[in-house]
């Protein structure tokens, strides 16, 4: 018997170690793709913007360059959040991923504001006539749209598998860059058609898009750092699942709170009042195990047992 338990435990440790190693490989791969891809893309767009006389494309290049720092911060945040519980942090380190997401949001906001200021200066305070962009920035915009949309789907795919808020934010950072390039393309083409003011206008549109994404990312990060309850749909699913468990007569209280990308639950269930303490404890233990198995994002559920009211 003990031999069987030993080999089962060893097998589970090996499996968990393999999963952890796979996560580490995925994180490194995501980071490498994000950092190297954005370095080459920002250099290409910056060169195209300067040689092609397009302020919108230069702004777009700055946005891509900010993605390098965003991916690096996401990687660091996720790795730190995976640290095990210790004496000073008995609930773990998941909130560090929220800190990373919030930092990404602030970087995006700073980038957007900088691009907006540049566009306003060129549009209203330029001393010289606005330049007419060449065909080169248009090519750069098309390349950027295709590459950044591909990076969005690639990053989001693995971010969902890892349930990583930081890399989901990083994925949206990629898509905001793709939107920026769409705005750049339209503005550059309009400028080439005889409306040179449309190039800085495109920069202002990019600014607005970036600020919107920055706001959404920051709002989500702050919400998860403040022990906000889960979505009502998730709470309803958990409630219905617990009601169906053997021995549960009713649910007196169900509270949820988000802790980074994990969920904590405080639960009060009622059981038959004439059963033994051991039976009531067994019911609670079964509910505890069933919920954590059914909902992987639930890190812990604290259960209090009440005697059901007499009918």
Long-range contacts (C-beta under 8 A, 24 or more apart in sequence): 23-82, 23-162, 26-158, 26-161, 26-162, 27-75, 27-78, 27-79, 27-162, 28-75, 29-158, 30-71, 30-75, 30-154, 30-155, 30-158, 30-159, 30-167, 30-170, 31-71, 31-72, 31-74, 31-75, 33-151, 33-154, 33-155, 34-67, 34-68, 34-70, 34-71, 34-74, 34-151, 34-155, 34-170, 34-174, 35-68, 35-71, 35-72, 37-147, 37-151, 38-64, 38-65, 38-67, 38-68, 38-71, 39-65, 39-68, 41-143, 41-144, 41-147, 41-148, 42-67, 42-68, 44-140, 44-143, 45-140, 45-144, 48-136, 48-137, 48-139, 48-140, 49-137, 49-140, 51-134, 51-136, 52-133, 52-134, 52-135, 52-136, 52-137, 52-140, 52-188, 53-131, 53-132, 53-133, 53-134, 53-137, 54-131, 54-133, 54-134, 54-137, 54-184, 54-188, 54-191, 54-199, 55-118, 55-119, 55-122, 55-199, 55-200, 55-203, 56-119, 56-133, 56-137, 56-183, 56-184, 56-187, 56-188, 56-199, 56-200, 56-202, 56-203, 56-206, 57-133, 57-137, 57-140, 57-141, 57-184, 57-188, 59-115, 59-118, 59-119, 59-180, 59-184, 59-203, 59-206, 60-140, 60-141, 60-144, 60-177, 60-180, 60-181, 60-184, 60-206, 62-111, 62-114, 62-115, 63-111, 63-115, 63-176, 63-177, 63-180, 63-206, 63-210, 64-144, 64-148, 64-177, 66-107, 66-108, 66-110, 66-111, 66-173, 67-170, 67-173, 67-174, 67-177, 69-107, 70-104, 70-107, 70-108, 70-169, 70-170, 70-173, 71-170, 71-173, 73-100, 73-103, 73-104, 73-107, 73-166, 74-100, 74-101, 74-104, 74-164, 74-166, 74-167, 74-169, 74-170, 76-100, 77-101, 77-103, 77-166, 78-162, 78-164, 78-166, 78-167, 81-166, 81-260, 81-261, 91-259, 91-264, 92-259, 92-260, 92-262, 92-299, 94-259, 94-260, 94-261, 94-262, 94-299, 95-224, 95-225, 95-259, 95-260, 96-260, 97-164, 97-165, 97-166, 97-260, 97-261, 98-165, 98-221, 98-222, 98-224, 98-225, 98-260, 99-221, 99-225, 100-166, 100-169, 101-165, 101-166, 101-169, 101-217, 101-218, 101-220, 101-221, 102-217, 102-218, 102-221, 102-222, 102-225, 104-166, 104-169, 104-170, 104-173, 104-217, 105-169, 105-214, 105-215, 105-217, 105-218, 105-221, 106-214, 106-218, 108-173, 108-176, 108-210, 108-211, 108-213, 108-214, 108-217, 109-210, 109-211, 109-214, 109-215, 109-218, 111-210, 112-206, 112-207, 112-208, 112-209, 112-210, 112-211, 112-214, 113-207, 113-211, 115-203, 115-206, 115-207, 115-210, 116-203, 116-204, 116-207, 116-208, 116-211, 118-200, 118-203, 119-200, 119-201, 119-202, 119-203, 119-204, 119-206, 119-207, 120-200, 120-204, 122-199, 122-200, 122-203, 123-197, 123-200, 123-201, 123-204, 129-196, 130-191, 130-196, 130-197, 130-199, 130-200, 131-196, 131-199, 132-191, 132-192, 132-196, 133-188, 133-191, 133-192, 133-199, 135-192, 137-184, 137-188, 138-185, 138-188, 138-189, 138-192, 141-181, 141-182, 141-184, 141-185, 141-188, 142-181, 142-185, 144-177, 144-178, 144-180, 144-181, 144-184, 145-178, 145-181, 145-182, 145-185, 148-174, 148-175, 148-177, 148-178, 148-181, 149-174, 149-175, 149-178, 152-178, 163-261, 163-296, 163-297, 164-261, 165-220, 165-221, 165-224, 165-260, 165-261, 169-217, 169-220, 169-221, 172-213, 172-216, 172-217, 173-213, 173-217, 175-213, 176-209, 176-210, 176-213, 179-206, 179-209, 180-206, 180-209, 180-210, 183-209, 223-258, 224-258, 224-259, 224-260, 224-261, 227-257, 227-258, 227-259, 228-257, 228-258, 229-255, 229-256, 229-257, 229-258, 230-256, 230-257, 230-258, 230-263, 234-263, 237-295, 238-265, 238-291, 238-295, 238-298, 241-290, 241-291, 241-294, 241-295, 242-267, 242-269, 242-287, 242-291, 245-283, 245-286, 245-287, 245-290, 246-283, 246-286, 247-271, 247-272, 247-279, 247-282, 247-283, 247-286, 248-283, 248-287, 249-308, 250-308, 252-306, 253-304, 259-299, 261-297, 262-297, 262-298, 262-299, 263-295, 263-297, 263-298, 263-299, 264-298, 264-299, 264-300, 264-301, 264-302, 265-291, 265-298, 265-300, 265-301, 265-302, 266-301, 266-302, 266-304, 267-301, 267-302, 267-303, 267-304, 268-303, 268-304, 268-305, 268-306, 269-303, 269-304, 269-305, 269-306, 270-305, 270-306, 270-307, 270-308, 270-309, 271-305, 271-306, 271-307, 271-308, 272-307, 272-308, 273-307, 273-308, 273-310, 280-305, 281-305
